[in-house]
Amino acid sequence: ARRYEWTDISLDDIRTVRKAFGCTVNDVALACVTGGFRRLLESRGEEAHPHTVRTLVPVSTRAPGTADVPGNEVSLLLPYLPVEIAEPRLRLAAVQDRLRTLKASHEADFGDTMTSWAALGPFLPVNAGIRLGMHLPQQVISTVTTNVPGPQQPLYCLGRQAREMLPYVPIAERVRIGIAMFSYDGTLSFGITGDFDAARDLGLLAEGIAASMQELLEAAR
């Protein structure tokens, strides 16, 4: 059983923050998610310390010029979200610094190397290893956050314009909340999936993401 919430943010507002603080759209989006989790933790009376929330962030490993080739080519980063930081500008700077540090450490390259090795191995041993890994309990990842760019022009079906596209990411094992971000026609939508019993307050997370964006926007002006 799952719960689902969503919130929308203007891409123009995100670009305003990006230009003001010299970061990327993904940095801003992840900073908003961080602010949302901080609000969620505070509402639950839980401590927000530097190692409270670690997220899995998929990253593309495609070579330039291969965007139209079918199939997924992704690795991952595992940053801790700086939920302990109350000031929105400092929180954004911390997100930017942590992602930059992980990219410089080539963490994503290691994941890409592992999947490349798996592609060269016999199917049965690789399959057995993956199945074993999926059954091992993990204590590391708290959530997953994925950002996928979508079309920035209106799309139509049978003469009707698609107003919104709400993204979804599945959750499993100990991951109780997942956030999918998808941009469409000037809007970045955050689709939040939660375990039905463990995440009854997803609305607070959605409100916190929107409120964090507003804080950053006010700071940027």
C-alpha positions in Angstrom: 0.0 0.0 0.0 1.3 3.4 -0.9 0.5 7.1 -0.4 1.1 9.8 -3.0 1.5 13.5 -2.8 2.8 16.1 -5.3 3.8 19.7 -5.5 4.7 22.0 -8.4 7.4 24.6 -8.7 8.0 27.1 -11.5 11.1 26.5 -13.5 11.5 30.3 -13.9 11.7 30.6 -10.1 14.3 27.8 -10.0 16.3 29.5 -12.7 16.2 32.8 -10.7 17.7 31.0 -7.7 20.2 29.2 -9.9 21.5 32.5 -11.4 21.6 34.2 -8.1 23.7 31.6 -6.3 25.7 30.1 -9.2 24.4 26.5 -8.9 22.5 24.0 -11.1 18.8 23.4 -11.4 19.4 20.0 -9.8 21.1 21.7 -6.8 18.1 23.9 -6.2 15.6 21.0 -6.5 17.6 18.9 -4.1 17.9 21.8 -1.7 14.1 22.1 -1.7 13.8 18.4 -1.0 16.2 18.8 1.9 14.1 21.7 3.3 11.1 19.5 3.0 12.7 16.6 4.9 13.8 19.1 7.6 10.2 20.2 8.1 9.0 16.6 8.2 11.6 15.6 10.8 10.8 18.7 13.0 7.0 17.8 12.8 7.8 14.3 14.1 10.0 15.6 16.9 13.0 13.8 15.4 16.6 15.1 15.4 17.9 16.6 12.1 21.6 15.9 12.2 24.1 15.6 9.3 23.6 11.8 8.9 19.9 11.6 9.3 18.8 11.4 5.6 20.9 9.8 2.9 19.5 9.6 -0.5 20.2 7.7 -3.7 20.5 10.1 -6.6 20.6 8.4 -10.1 22.9 10.1 -12.5 23.2 9.6 -16.3 26.4 8.0 -17.6 25.6 8.4 -21.2 28.4 9.5 -23.6 27.8 12.8 -25.4 25.7 12.3 -28.6 23.9 9.1 -27.4 20.8 10.7 -26.0 18.6 9.0 -28.6 20.0 5.5 -28.0 17.3 3.2 -26.4 17.9 1.9 -22.9 19.1 3.3 -19.5 22.7 4.1 -18.7 22.8 5.3 -15.1 24.9 5.2 -12.0 24.3 6.7 -8.6 25.4 9.1 -6.0 24.7 8.7 -2.2 24.8 12.1 -0.6 23.6 13.0 2.9 21.1 15.8 2.7 22.0 18.7 5.0 18.8 18.7 6.9 20.6 20.0 10.0 21.0 23.5 8.3 18.1 25.9 9.0 19.2 28.8 6.8 18.1 28.2 3.2 21.1 29.7 1.4 23.5 27.8 3.5 21.5 24.6 2.9 21.7 25.1 -0.8 25.4 25.8 -0.6 25.9 22.5 1.4 23.9 20.5 -1.2 26.0 22.0 -4.0 29.3 21.2 -2.1 28.3 17.6 -1.3 27.3 16.8 -4.8 30.5 18.4 -6.2 32.6 16.4 -3.7 30.9 13.1 -4.7 31.3 13.8 -8.4 35.0 14.7 -7.9 35.5 11.4 -6.0 34.1 9.5 -9.1 31.6 7.7 -7.0 29.2 7.5 -10.0 32.1 6.2 -12.2 32.5 3.2 -9.8 28.8 2.3 -10.2 29.2 2.5 -14.0 32.2 0.3 -13.9 30.4 -2.3 -11.8 27.5 -2.5 -14.3 29.9 -2.7 -17.2 31.7 -5.7 -15.5 28.3 -7.3 -14.9 27.5 -7.0 -18.6 30.6 -9.1 -19.4 29.9 -11.9 -17.0 27.8 -15.1 -17.5 24.1 -14.5 -16.9 23.5 -17.0 -14.2 26.3 -16.0 -11.7 25.5 -12.3 -12.2 21.8 -12.9 -11.7 22.4 -14.9 -8.6 24.6 -12.2 -7.1 22.0 -9.5 -7.8 19.2 -11.6 -6.3 21.3 -12.2 -3.2 22.1 -8.5 -2.9 18.4 -7.5 -3.2 17.6 -9.8 -0.2 20.3 -8.3 2.1 18.9 -5.7 4.5 20.4 -2.2 4.0 20.8 0.5 6.6 22.3 3.1 4.4 19.7 4.7 2.1 16.8 6.6 3.6 15.1 7.9 0.4 15.6 8.1 -3.3 15.4 11.3 -5.3 15.5 11.3 -9.1 15.2 14.2 -11.5 14.3 13.7 -15.2 14.0 16.6 -17.7 10.8 16.4 -19.8 9.5 18.4 -22.8 9.3 22.1 -22.4 6.5 22.6 -24.9 2.8 21.6 -24.5 1.9 18.1 -25.6 -1.5 17.0 -26.9 -3.4 13.8 -27.1 -6.6 13.6 -29.2 -6.7 17.4 -29.4 -6.5 17.8 -25.6 -3.5 19.5 -24.0 -1.7 17.7 -21.3 -1.8 20.1 -18.3 0.4 18.2 -15.9 2.7 15.1 -15.8 3.0 13.7 -12.3 6.1 11.5 -11.8 6.4 8.4 -9.7 9.3 6.4 -8.3 8.8 3.0 -6.7 10.0 2.2 -3.1 11.0 -1.1 -1.6 12.8 -2.7 1.4 13.8 0.0 4.0 13.3 2.9 1.6 10.0 4.4 2.9 9.8 7.6 0.8 10.8 8.3 -2.8 10.7 11.6 -4.7 10.6 11.8 -8.5 11.1 15.2 -10.2 9.9 15.8 -13.7 9.9 19.0 -15.7 7.2 19.8 -18.2 6.2 23.0 -20.0 7.8 25.4 -17.5 7.0 23.4 -14.3 9.0 21.1 -12.1 6.7 18.6 -10.5 7.7 16.6 -7.4 5.9 13.3 -7.1 6.3 11.8 -3.6 5.6 8.2 -2.9 5.5 6.9 0.6 4.8 3.7 2.5 1.1 3.8 3.6 1.8 3.0 7.3 5.2 4.6 7.8 4.7 7.9 5.8 1.3 9.2 6.8 2.5 12.8 6.7 3.7 13.1 3.1 1.6 16.3 2.8 4.0 18.0 5.2 6.9 17.0 3.0 5.2 18.4 -0.1 4.5 21.7 1.7 8.1 21.8 3.0 9.5 21.5 -0.5 7.3 24.4 -1.8 8.1 26.5 1.3 11.8 25.9 0.8 11.6 27.1 -2.8 9.8 30.2 -1.6 12.6 30.9 0.9 15.3 30.5 -1.7 13.4 32.7 -4.1 13.1 35.5 -1.5 16.8 35.2 -0.7 17.7 35.5 -4.4 15.7 38.7 -5.0 
